[in-house]
Amino acid sequence: MSRPETDGGARRAVFSPVDTRARVDAVVRRIGDAIELGLLADGEQLPGESELAGQLGVSTVTLREALMALRQRGLVTTRRGRGGGSFVALPDVPADDRLKDRLRDWSTEELRDLGDHWAALSGAAARLAAERTGPADLEPLRRTARELARAADAAARGRLYGRFHVELAAAAQSARLTREQVALQSEVGALPCLVLAEDAYREEVADRHRRVVAAVQDGADETAGALAERCVRESVARLVAVRLTL
């Protein structure tokens, strides 16, 4: 299975050393979040245990415990023998009624607070990317925007939406911002699927993503930041509207 069409800073952030506290949990969270966001492709083979442990800055014993936990969550499968190893297993997106049950766990105040945090992260990332990155480094963002414009089902749209914001943070050349965005996307989970199912809104979001990339390429930091913030705030506002109907 080939790697997903995303590279550069986002992938480097996935395989950078984890926090020294609760390392098994940190590895599970890091790799699990990357799988659920689609930063690692369904069926992709993870690096060998020694290599992966070295990249994450943990012992092989710690890594094996983390891989066991990921297998129990259904996010990783292991094959023995020739050509064996650990492979990504992309989770199914919950059915619409289950997503609405998850949304019920959020109050409207919590959703708005989430939107503030998310908008601040993405806006800052877009502004920094406009100042720091070159045109060649924007290809992952362009590719994700194109894939979103073509994505037929809500599950793919939700993953691509989250992936765009992670790659935007990576384009800012900030490992900390990238990790924060990955953690936030894990918290949001598949909830954006509830508002991206509508084709017209999907097209609107894809167009806004393309405009963010164009502004970053032009070095228009304030325009890029404002567009990224608006994209997030509008999506969260739609989630709040859905929440109010439940």
C-alpha positions as CSV (number, residue, x, y, z in Angstrom):
1,M,0.0,0.0,0.0
2,S,1.4,3.4,-1.0
3,R,1.7,6.2,1.4
4,P,-1.0,8.9,1.5
5,E,-0.5,11.9,-0.6
6,T,0.7,14.0,2.3
7,D,4.3,14.6,3.3
8,G,6.7,17.0,4.8
9,G,6.1,18.6,8.2
10,A,2.9,16.8,9.0
11,R,4.5,13.4,8.7
12,R,7.7,14.5,10.5
13,A,5.5,15.7,13.4
14,V,3.9,12.2,13.6
15,F,7.3,10.5,13.9
16,S,9.1,13.0,16.2
17,P,10.0,12.1,19.8
18,V,7.1,11.9,22.2
19,D,6.8,13.5,25.6
20,T,8.8,11.7,28.3
21,R,5.7,11.4,30.5
22,A,3.4,8.4,30.1
23,R,5.2,7.4,27.0
24,V,3.0,4.4,26.1
25,D,-0.1,6.6,26.2
26,A,1.8,9.3,24.3
27,V,2.8,6.9,21.5
28,V,-0.8,5.5,21.3
29,R,-2.2,9.0,21.1
30,R,0.3,10.2,18.5
31,I,-0.1,7.3,16.1
32,G,-3.8,6.9,16.8
33,D,-4.5,10.5,16.0
34,A,-2.5,10.4,12.8
35,I,-4.4,7.3,11.6
36,E,-7.8,8.8,12.4
37,L,-6.9,12.0,10.6
38,G,-5.7,10.1,7.5
39,L,-2.1,11.3,7.9
40,L,-1.2,7.6,7.7
41,A,-2.9,5.6,4.9
42,D,-5.2,2.6,5.4
43,G,-2.9,-0.4,4.9
44,E,0.3,1.6,5.1
45,Q,3.1,-0.4,6.8
46,L,4.6,1.4,9.8
47,P,8.4,1.5,10.1
48,G,10.0,-1.5,11.8
49,E,10.0,-1.6,15.6
50,S,13.6,-0.5,16.1
51,E,13.3,2.3,13.6
52,L,10.0,3.5,14.9
53,A,11.1,3.4,18.5
54,G,14.2,5.4,17.6
55,Q,12.1,8.0,15.7
56,L,9.7,8.4,18.7
57,G,12.5,8.4,21.2
58,V,11.2,5.4,23.2
59,S,12.3,1.9,24.0
60,T,11.2,-1.1,21.9
61,V,9.4,-2.4,24.9
62,T,7.4,0.8,25.2
63,L,6.7,0.7,21.5
64,R,5.4,-2.9,21.6
65,E,3.0,-2.0,24.5
66,A,1.7,1.0,22.4
67,L,1.3,-1.2,19.3
68,M,-0.7,-3.7,21.4
69,A,-3.0,-0.9,22.6
70,L,-3.4,0.3,19.0
71,R,-4.3,-3.3,17.9
72,Q,-6.9,-3.5,20.7
73,R,-8.4,-0.2,19.3
74,G,-8.5,-1.7,15.8
75,L,-6.2,1.0,14.5
76,V,-3.2,-1.3,13.7
77,T,-3.0,-4.9,12.5
78,T,0.1,-7.1,12.7
79,R,1.1,-9.7,10.1
80,R,3.7,-12.4,10.8
81,G,6.3,-13.9,8.5
82,R,7.8,-12.6,5.3
83,G,6.4,-9.2,4.4
84,G,5.0,-8.9,7.9
85,G,4.9,-6.0,10.3
86,S,2.5,-3.5,11.7
87,F,-0.1,-2.0,9.3
88,V,-2.5,0.9,9.6
89,A,-6.2,0.1,9.8
90,L,-8.3,3.1,9.1
91,P,-11.4,3.2,11.4
92,D,-14.9,3.4,10.2
93,V,-16.7,6.7,10.7
94,P,-19.6,6.3,13.1
95,A,-23.1,6.4,11.6
96,D,-24.9,9.7,11.5
97,D,-27.0,8.9,14.6
98,R,-23.9,8.0,16.6
99,L,-22.2,11.2,15.5
100,K,-25.2,13.2,16.7
101,D,-25.0,11.3,20.0
102,R,-21.4,12.4,20.3
103,L,-22.4,16.0,19.5
104,R,-24.9,15.9,22.3
105,D,-22.0,15.5,24.7
106,W,-20.9,19.0,23.7
107,S,-22.7,22.1,25.0
108,T,-23.1,25.0,22.6
109,E,-20.7,27.0,24.9
110,E,-18.1,24.2,24.7
111,L,-18.4,24.1,20.9
112,R,-17.9,27.9,20.6
113,D,-14.9,27.7,22.9
114,L,-13.5,24.9,20.7
115,G,-14.1,27.1,17.7
116,D,-12.2,30.0,19.3
117,H,-9.2,27.7,20.1
118,W,-9.3,26.1,16.6
119,A,-9.6,29.4,14.8
120,A,-6.7,30.8,16.8
121,L,-4.5,27.8,15.9
122,S,-5.3,27.8,12.2
123,G,-5.2,31.6,11.8
124,A,-1.8,31.7,13.5
125,A,-0.6,28.8,11.3
126,A,-1.8,30.5,8.1
127,R,-0.1,33.8,9.0
128,L,3.2,32.1,9.8
129,A,3.1,29.9,6.7
130,A,2.6,33.0,4.6
131,E,5.8,34.4,6.1
132,R,7.9,31.3,6.1
133,T,7.0,28.7,3.5
134,G,7.9,28.5,-0.2
135,P,5.6,27.5,-3.1
136,A,7.1,24.0,-3.3
137,D,6.2,23.3,0.3
138,L,2.5,24.0,-0.3
139,E,1.8,21.0,-2.5
140,P,0.4,18.9,0.3
141,L,-2.1,21.6,1.0
142,R,-3.0,22.0,-2.7
143,R,-3.4,18.2,-3.0
144,T,-5.7,18.0,0.1
145,A,-7.8,20.9,-1.2
146,R,-8.2,19.1,-4.6
147,E,-9.1,15.8,-2.9
148,L,-11.7,17.5,-0.8
149,A,-13.3,19.0,-3.9
150,R,-13.7,15.5,-5.3
151,A,-14.5,13.6,-2.1
152,A,-17.8,11.8,-2.5
153,D,-18.6,10.7,1.0
154,A,-18.8,12.6,4.3
155,A,-16.2,10.4,6.0
156,A,-13.5,11.2,3.4
157,R,-14.5,14.9,3.5
158,G,-14.2,15.0,7.3
159,R,-10.7,13.5,7.3
160,L,-9.5,15.8,4.5
161,Y,-10.9,18.8,6.3
162,G,-8.9,18.0,9.4
163,R,-5.8,17.0,7.4
164,F,-5.8,20.4,5.7
165,H,-5.6,22.2,9.0
166,V,-2.8,19.9,10.2
167,E,-0.8,20.5,7.0
168,L,-1.4,24.2,7.3
169,A,0.3,24.1,10.7
170,A,3.1,22.0,9.2
171,A,3.5,24.7,6.5
172,A,4.1,27.2,9.3
173,Q,7.2,25.1,10.1
174,S,6.2,24.8,13.7
175,A,6.3,21.3,15.2
176,R,4.5,22.6,18.3
177,L,1.6,24.1,16.3
178,T,1.4,20.9,14.2
179,R,1.1,18.7,17.3
180,E,-1.5,21.1,18.8
181,Q,-3.5,20.9,15.7
182,V,-3.3,17.1,15.6
183,A,-4.5,16.9,19.2
184,L,-7.3,19.3,18.5
185,Q,-8.4,17.3,15.4
186,S,-8.5,14.2,17.6
187,E,-10.7,15.9,20.1
188,V,-13.1,17.1,17.3
189,G,-13.1,13.6,15.8
190,A,-15.5,12.9,13.0
191,L,-18.0,15.7,14.0
192,P,-17.3,17.8,10.8
193,C,-18.8,15.0,8.8
194,L,-22.2,16.2,10.1
195,V,-21.8,19.5,8.2
196,L,-19.7,18.4,5.2
197,A,-22.3,15.9,3.8
198,E,-23.9,18.7,1.9
199,D,-22.3,19.1,-1.5
200,A,-22.7,22.8,-1.7
201,Y,-21.0,23.4,1.6
202,R,-18.2,21.0,0.7
203,E,-17.6,23.0,-2.5
204,E,-17.6,26.2,-0.5
205,V,-15.0,24.8,2.0
206,A,-12.8,23.5,-0.8
207,D,-12.8,26.9,-2.5
208,R,-11.9,28.6,0.8
209,H,-9.1,26.2,1.3
210,R,-7.8,27.0,-2.2
211,R,-8.0,30.7,-1.3
212,V,-6.0,30.1,1.9
213,V,-3.3,28.3,-0.1
214,A,-3.2,31.2,-2.7
215,A,-2.9,33.8,0.1
216,V,-0.1,31.8,1.8
217,Q,1.8,31.5,-1.5
218,D,1.4,35.3,-2.1
219,G,2.8,36.0,1.3
220,A,-0.5,37.7,2.3
221,D,-0.4,36.7,5.9
222,E,-3.4,38.7,7.2
223,T,-5.6,37.5,4.4
224,A,-4.5,33.9,4.9
225,G,-5.1,34.1,8.6
226,A,-8.5,35.7,8.2
227,L,-9.6,33.1,5.6
228,A,-8.4,30.2,7.8
229,E,-10.2,31.6,10.8
230,R,-13.4,32.2,8.9
231,C,-13.4,28.6,7.6
232,V,-13.2,27.2,11.1
233,R,-15.7,29.6,12.7
234,E,-18.3,28.9,10.0
235,S,-17.9,25.1,10.3
236,V,-18.2,25.3,14.1
237,A,-21.2,27.6,13.8
238,R,-22.9,24.9,11.6
239,L,-22.1,22.3,14.2
240,V,-23.6,24.6,16.9
241,A,-26.8,24.9,14.7
242,V,-27.0,21.1,14.4
243,R,-26.5,20.8,18.2
244,L,-29.4,23.1,18.8
245,T,-31.7,20.9,16.9
246,L,-30.9,17.8,19.0
